Amino acid sequence: MQSDTIPLDTPSLAAAPGGDAALDGAIARGRAALLGRRRGDGHFVFELEADSTIPAEYVMLEHFLDRIEPALEDRIGVYLRERQGAHGGWPLFHDGAFDLSCSVKAYYALKLIGDDPDAPHMRRARAAILAHGGAERTNVFTRAQLALFGQVPWRAVPVMPVELMLAPRWFPITLWRVSYWSRTVIVPLLVLMARRPRARNPRGVGIAELFCTPPEQVRDWIRGPYRSPWGYFFKALDSLLRAIEPYAPRRLRARAIAAAERFVTERLNGEDGLGAIYPAMANTVMMYDGFGYTAEHPLSATAWRAVRKLLVIGEDRAYCQPCLSPVWDTGLAAHALLEADRAIGPAQERDWLIAACDWLRGKQVTDLVGDWAAARPDVAPGGWAFQYENPHYPDVDDTAVVAMLLHRVGEGDAAVARARDWIIGMQCRGGGWGAFDADNDRFFLNHIPFADHGALLDPPTADVTARCVSFLAQLGEPADTAVIARAIAWLRSEQETDGSWFGRWGTNYIYGTWSVLCALNAAGLAHDDPAIRRAVDFLLATQRDDGGWGEDEESYAGAPHGRYHTSTPSQTAWALLGLMAAGAADHQAVERGIAWLQRQQSVAGDWAEQAYTAVGFPRVFYLRYHGYRLFFPLMALARFRDLQRRNVRRVAYGF
């Protein structure tokens, strides 16, 4: 493995592995493969896969409603069986360790579908679940699902009174102090927890065999480990609320439930769904059903169609996505294609670029003030959401990526200006940026019993902050302007001792380090800046013997930073792009990484990648973007070729 620093006096860039013609051919094939995936109106959207939890929950939803589709569920069953691990259960990511909550849901879904509990795969799953403490030790969201099916008593779930809907915004615990994803999931769930509807479950399927202790005998549903004294405080508060909740005034509860329904209906977001994320959308469907709305009721029907749009149905298998990612995919695809055109020249009329930019401009949120305004009431809207439609919840990261694209090609000056103003307005007090909200960092809330996943908040992160710096610097904002200076100071304070940065939305330290190196380069920092040199040393030290890079999702749980048992195309590309942003395009490590990408490319021009290299919530929920294996390797190859051809060392753009 390489561990040397950049030879700063190298006068020219290394030759392309295999020669210029071979590299040009690889770029051309990658570009053709990506262009072949665009939709008729110019946008791109790829499958977005999570773990087995989401398709399992979809099966449970069908049985909750008694809207069972046997043919579809048979296909989902194929998907779930394929993803069972050698350990007997189901992991949170490809080739991952056993996860108890995911395994319980997958087992229950398969039993609902009709799998025989005595079938070998079900026996293995049951043995693994019992060996890990049984279904009584699952996480809060799983226990809430089980309570709806009558498999555990409602005392298995922490108390979350629906009266929270009426709490003033200054109150220490309100929905406005948690993240967008938590808010949209929790609001309809509060109604479900208050009204406690029972799943229809027409086949009467239960999972009593998954409990080490019968549920009615369990006395410690709400327990640690407590991560701070706050945990003990909130456990005591939970006990107090549990004692007084039955005596809540009925009129007050009715007002709170009505407020929750208004919140959901106002943000229903048509057939893109509440928050445009599956858990919130599924809870909405169950909430409306609990109100007694028929399947034909306009609100129920709309909410159900939103859930159905997330299904990926093949000939013999199917699964449910957690959400859709067209704005993100289109922005990344366009950046990669621009790099390819810059490196080897456009192969055709650039109608794809015009169409993609037109589509993206039409998705900017300009006339709706979303939930983010609770913290920034004086900021005008101007962001982009992640999904097709989600105007209440634009994403800072998407906004920076799309606006960098539009600025780079000279399209949409007004749109870029609105994005700039919105991003500057969303900067947090410490200098960084969160993904959807500003100053969403009341960390004591992560210690309430309901937040056992530890992801209730949306604090600033290095990767999102880096993207904002990249965007603003690309617009020409000097590094010493207050907004960028504060952000760079914050990024410096977040650098790990090994030189890396944590990656909140991509796996993990390779992703974070690439993101920050792009930002520091765009801001004009010298490539021999100590922070940049330490980051480069980290990337050189983690290169694998085959020339690539890889990182395990277990790095979120204490595993070594930047290491995995195999190299992956997307993580190799991030490392290469980070090194090139740091002025190290002429380093032999980059040459070896470029050679690895060339060797791994298929004849069709794409790359294979089974590993999950993205994140929903660290330690809880991971993602596999099917487009990453096309976007990022193409971008890395093209950028290397462009720097080589121009014989320059500084990357010209922020991304």
N, C-alpha and C positions, 0 to 999 in steps of 0.2 A: 504494500500500500504506500501511496505517496504521502510524505509529510513535510516536504520542503516548501519554502515560501516562493513568492513570485520573483523571477529574475527580472528586475525592473529595467535592466539595460538591454533587453533583447530588442533588436531593431525591427524585426519583421515577424509576421505570423507564420505558424507552422503550415506545411503543406497539408492538403486534405488527405485523409486516409484513403488509399485506393485511387487517388488522383482526382482532379477537378471534375472530370467527366462522370466518374462514378458517383461523386457527391451530388452533382447537378441532376443525375438521373434519379437518385434517391429522393431529392427534393421534389422533382417533377411528379414522381409516382405518389408521394405523400400528398401533394397538392391535389392531384386528380382524385385520390381516394376521398379526401375531405370534401371537395367540390361536389362529388357524386352523392353526398349525403344532404345537400341543402334541399329545403322545401320549395314548393312552387312560388311562394311570395318572397323568397330570398332568405328566410331565417333558417337557423339550424336548431335542432333539438335532438338530444340523445337520451337513451334510457338512463335513469337514475335509480340505482339499486341500493337498498339497505340490507339489513339482515332478515332473517325469517320472521321477525316479529310482525312486520307490517302485513305480509300475506296471511299470516296466522290470525291476526286481528280482523282482517277482512272476512275470513271464514266465520269467525265468531260473530261479526256484525250481521252476516246473512242469517245466522241462526237466532240472533237476538230478535231480528225483525220477522223471522220466518219467511224470508225471500230467498230460499235455497235454490241454487242453480247447479244441479248435479254434474253436468258436463264441465262447467267452469271449475267447480271444486275438485273434480278429478284431476284436472290439469294443475291446479295449485298443489294438490297432494303429491304429484310427481316432483314438482319444484322443491317442496319441503323435504321429501325423502332423499333427494339428491344432495341436500345440504346438511344432512346429519353427519356429525363428525365421528372420527374413529373412537372418541371418548364416549360415544353413546348419545350425547346431547347435541345442542346447536350452538354455534359460536356467533359472535357479533360481527365477524368479518372472515374472509376467506382464510382457511387454515388456522383459525384462531382457537383459543381455549374454550372450554365448556362455559356456557353462561346459563345460570339457573332460570332467570325469568324468561329468556328467549326459549329455553327448552320446554318449560311448562306450557307456554302458549303454543308452541309448535306441536307438542304432544296432544294438547287439547283439540287443536284444529284438526289434526289427523284423526282423532277419535270421532269428532263431529262429522268428518267426511265419511267415516265408516270403516276405518282401519281397525282390525281385530286387536284388542289390547294384548293378546297372547302371541301376536306375530313377532318374529325375532327382532325387528327394528324397534317395535314398541316396548318389548321387554328390556332391551338394552337402554332405551331412553328412560324408562321408569327406574331401573337400577341406578343410573347415573344421577337422576334427580333426587332420589332418596339418599344416595350417598353424599349429596351436597346439602343436606338439611331439609329437603322436601319443599313442597309448594308453600308452606307457611313462611319460608324465608325469602320469598320473592320480593321484588321492589314494589313501591307504593302503587304505581300505575297498573301493574299486573294484578295486585290484590283488589284494586278497584274494579277491574274487569271481572275477576272471579266473584266479587260481591254482587255484581249485576246478574250473574248467572246462578246466584244462590250457593256457590261453592265455599264461601267463607262468610262469616257474619260481618256486618258493616263496622263493627268495632275493630276489624282488622285494618281499617283505613284511618289515617289521621283525620282529626276534625278540621274541616275547612268550611266554616259557616257561610252560607250564601249571602248572609248580611254583609259580607265584605264588599259586595257591590255598592253598598250605601256609604262606605267609609269615605270621609273627606280626604282630599289629596294630601293634606299635611299629616295624616295619620301615619304612624310608623310602618304599618303593614297594610298596603293597598295594592291593587292590581297595577297601578301606574308606577310602582317601584320595581316591577319584575319585567322580564324581557317580553318582546312581542310574542314569541312562540309560546312562552308560559301563559301569557294573558289569554291568547286565543284558545289554548287547550283547556285552561282552568275554568273559564266562564261557563261554557255549557256543562262542564263536569260538576261545577258547584250545584247546578240545578239537579243533575242526576243524583248527587250525593244527598241533596235535601229531599227529593221526592222518592228516591230509591225504587225505580221501576224494576220489574223482573223480566229477564229475557224470556221470550216465548219458548225457545229451546224445544221445538216440537218433538224431537226424538228423545228428550229427557236424558241427555248425555251428561254425565258428571265425571269428576276425576278424584274421587275420594282416595283412590289407590296411590295418589302422589303425595299424600301427607304422612309425615312420620308420626305426628300427633293429630288425632281427629280435630278438625277446626274448632268445634265447640269447646274443646278442652284447652286450647292454646290461651295462655294468659299474658304473653309478652309480645303481642303483635307489634307494638310501637317500642322499638329499642334501638340502641346505638349500633355501631360505634359512634360516639359523640366526638366531633372534631374540635370542639372548643367548649368553654363554659356556656356559650349560647345554646348548645345542644341540650344541656340539662335544664336550662331555663325554659326552652320551648317544649320540652317533654312535660314539665310541670304545667305549662300553660295548656297543653293538649289535654291533660287530665282534668283541669279546671273547666275547659270548654265542653268536654265530654259530659261533665256533670250538669252544666247549666243549659246546654243546647236544647234539650227537650222542652224547656220552659220558655223558649223564645216566643215572643208575642206573634200570633198568627198573622196579624195585619202587617207587622214589620216584615215577616218572612215573605208574605205575598208581594209586598212592594219590592223586596230584593229579587225575587224570582222574575217579576215583571221587568226590572232593570236589566237583569241578565239577558232576558229574551230580546229586549230592545237593543242591547249591545250587539248580540249575535246577528240579528236581522239587519241592523244598519250596516254591518260589515260582511254580510253574507257573500258578497263578491261574485254573484251570479254562479255560473257553472264552473268557476275556478275555486270556489269554496272559501269558507272562513279561514283567513290566514294563508290560504292556498297550501296547507300542509295536512297530511292525512289525519293525525290524531284529533286536531281541532274539527275537521270536517266530519269524522265519524261520530265524535261526541255531539255535534250539531244534529246529525241525523237521529241519534238516540234521544236527544232532548226533545225534538219536535214530535217524535213518536210518543214519548212520555207525556206530552201535552195532549195526546189523543188525536193529533192531526193524522188524517189518512194519507196513504201513499200518494194520492192524487192531489193533495193540498199543494198549492203553488210553492210554498216554502219547503215542504218536505221533498217534493219532486225535484226542485232545484238542488237542494243539498245532496240528494241521492245521486243525481247525474254528475255532480262534481266529484264524488267519490269514484264513480265508475270510470271517469276519464283517466284515473291513475292506473288502471289495469293494463298490463302488457300480456296479451293473449296470443300464444303460439299454437302450432298444430297439436303439440302433445304436452305442453307445460305452460303455466301462467303464473304471474305474481303481481303484486300491487306495489307501485312506487310510493315513496313517502311524499313526493311532490314532483313538479315538472320544472325544468331548468332552461327554458328557451332563451331568455335574455342573456344569461351567463354563457350559455353555449354559443350563441351567435356572436357575442363580443369576443370570446376567446378564439373562435374559428376565424373570424375576420382578421384579428391580429396575426394569427399564424399564416393566413393566406397573404396578407400584406408583406410579411417577412419573406415568404417564398417569392413573391413578385419582385421584391427589392433585390433578392439574391441572384435570381436567374432570369429576370424579365418576365413580364406577363405573357401567358401562353395564348390568350384570347382577349376579346373585348371584356372590359371589367364590369360587365353588367351585374355580376354577382355582388360587387362592392356597392354599387348604387342601390340595388335592391335591399341589401342587408342594412345599409345606413338609413334608407327610407323606412324600413320596418322598425328599426330601433328608435328613430326619432318619434315615430307614432306611439311608442310605448312610454315615453317620458311622462311622469306624473307632474302636471303643472297646475291643476285646478282643484285638487283635493288636499286638504290639510289633514294628515294622518295622526296616528297616536303619538308619533315622535314629537309633535308640537306641545305635548304636556310638559316637556322639559325645555323646548325652544319655541315659545309661542310667537316670537317676533320674526321667525325665519320663514321665508317664502318657499313653497315646494319647488322641486326641480330634480328629483331623483328618479331612478329606475328601480323597479321591483325585480326580483329573481325569476318570477314565473310569468305566464302570459298576462295575467291581471292580478294585482294585489296592491291597489293604490293606497290603502291605509298604511302599508308597510314597505315603503321603498328601502332598498339595501344600499348602504354606503359603498360597499365593495363593488357591486355591480355598477353603480353610478360612476365610480372612478374609472373602471375598465371601459365602459361604453363611451364616456366623455373623452378619454384618451384616444380612442379610435376615431371619433368624429373630429376631434382637433387635428389628429395626424393627417387625415385626408382632406381637411379643409371643408368639412360638411357641418352645417348646423351651428354657426357661431352663436346664435341666440340660445340654442339648447345647451351648448357648452358653458355659456355664461351663467345660465340658471343653475346648472350642476355645480359650477364653482361656488356660487353664493351659498347653495344649500350645504355643500360639504364643509365649507368654512364655518357655517353656522352650527354644524353638528359636532364640531371639535369639543372634546371633553375638557374639563377644567385642568387636568394634568398634562394635556398636550396630545394625547392619543385620540383614537376614534374607536367606537364600538361599531357593530354591524347595522343596527336598526334604531338604536336609541342613544341619547347623549346622557352621560353621567349616570348610567344604569348600574351602579356599583355598590349598592347597600349589601355588603357581603354577609352581614349577620343573617340575611334572609335565607342564605344557602344552608342554614343550620336548623330550619324548621323541619319537623318530621316529614312533612309532605315533600320536601326537597332532598330526598335521599339520593337522587341522581347528581346533586351538586351543580346543576346547570340552570338555575332559576333566573340568572342575571345575564346581562349583555355588556360586560365591562370593555374598556379599550383593549385591543390586541395588537401585537406587532405586525401581523400580516395586513390587517385592514388599515392600520396607520400608515404602513409603508405604501400601500396603494394610493392613499390620499396624497402623501408627499410626492409620489411619482407623478400623479396627475397635475398637481399645482406647480411642480417644478417644470414639467413639460410645457405648461402654459407660459413659463417665463418668470414665475415668482422666484426672486432671489432667496438663497438659503438663509440670509439673515433677516428676512421679514419675520414678524412676530409669529405668525401661524406656523411657518415651516421650522423656524428656530426652536420653538417649543416642542414641536413634534420630533425633531431630531434629538433634542435633549432627552425626551421621553424614551425614544428608541435606544439611545445609548444606555440609559439606566436599565433597560430590559434585557440587554445582552447577557447570555449565560457565561459562566466561567470558561467553558470550552470554546467560546467564540460564536456559538450558534444563537438563533432566536427561536422561541417557541412558535409553532404553527397552530393556530386555533382552528382554522377551517380547512387545512390540508395537512397531510401527514409528513412529517411533523416538524422536526428541527431543520430538515432539508428544505421544506416548503417555507418555513418562516425565514430562514437565512437567505434563500433566493429572493424572497419578497423585499427584505430590507436592503440587500445589496443593490437591487434595482433602484430603490428609492434614494439611497445615498449617492449612487452614480448620477441619477437624474438631478439631484440637488447640487451637483458639481463638487462633491468632496474629493480630495486627492486620493488616488488609489493606494497611497501608502499611509493613509489614515490608520491609526492603531486599531480601531474597531473593524475596519475593512480587512486589515491584515489578519486579525484573529479569526474572522469569519472565513477567510480563504483557507487558513490553516485547518479549520474544522472540516471544510469540504474536501480538502486534499487528504486528510487523515481518514476520512470515512469512505473513500473510494474503494470499491471491491477489487479483488484481484483480476476479475474479468474485464475491468474498465468501467463498469456501470456503478450505479448507486441504488440503494434500496433502504427502506426503513419500515420497521414493524409498527403496527398500531399499539403494540405493547409499550412503546416508548412513552405513551400517555400514562402508563401505570408503573413507571420506574425503570423500564428496560433501557439499555444504552442508547444514547442519542444517535440517530442517523445510521442505524445498522439493521440488517435483515439477512436472512439466509439466502436471498437471491436478489438480483438486480431487477428493477422495474423500469419500463420506458418513461413513465411520467416523472418519477423521482430522479432518474438519470438526467432527463432534460432540465429539471429545475436546478440541479447542481451545476450543470453546464451553463445554463443561463446566468446563474449567480456568479460563477467564475468569470464569465465574459463581461458581466456588468462591473466586476471588480478589476477589469483591465488585464485579465489572465488568459485571454484567448490564445496566446502563444505558448501556454504551458503544456507540457507533454500529457498531463492529466486530462486536459480538454481533448487533445488528439485521441487519446485512448477511449474517452467517453463517446466521442463522435463515431469512432470505429465500432464501438459496441452497438450504438443505435443503428448504424448501417447494416451490421450483421443480423440484427434482430428484425429488420423490416421484412414483411412478407412480399411475395411477388405482386400482390394486389396493392401494395403501397402503404398498408397500415401496420400496426403493431399489436401483439397479443398481451393482455394484462388481466390476470385474474385477481391480483391483490387489490385490496381496498386502500386507496391513497387519499381519502378525504374524510371529513369529520362532520357529524351533526353535533354530538356532545361527547367530549373526551370521556373514555371509560364506559360509556353508556350506549352510544349510537354512532355508527360509522357508515360511510357512503362509498359507493363505487360509481364514479361518473364514467359512463361508457365512452364519452368523447375525449377524455384526457389522453388516452393512448394514441389519438390522432393529433390533437392540437399541439401538445407540448413537444413531442419529438420532432415534428415538422418545424416548429418555431426554433428549436435549438439548432437543427441542421442548417436551416436557412440563415440564421443569424451568424453562425460560424462562417458560412460561405461568404456572406456579405462583408464581414469584417476582414476576412482574408483577401477578398477581391479588391477592397478599397484600401487595404493595408493601414487600417486605423485600429485603435485600441479602445476608444470610448464609444459605448453604445449610445445612439443618438436619441432614443425615446425612453419614456418612463417605464414601459412595460417590457 
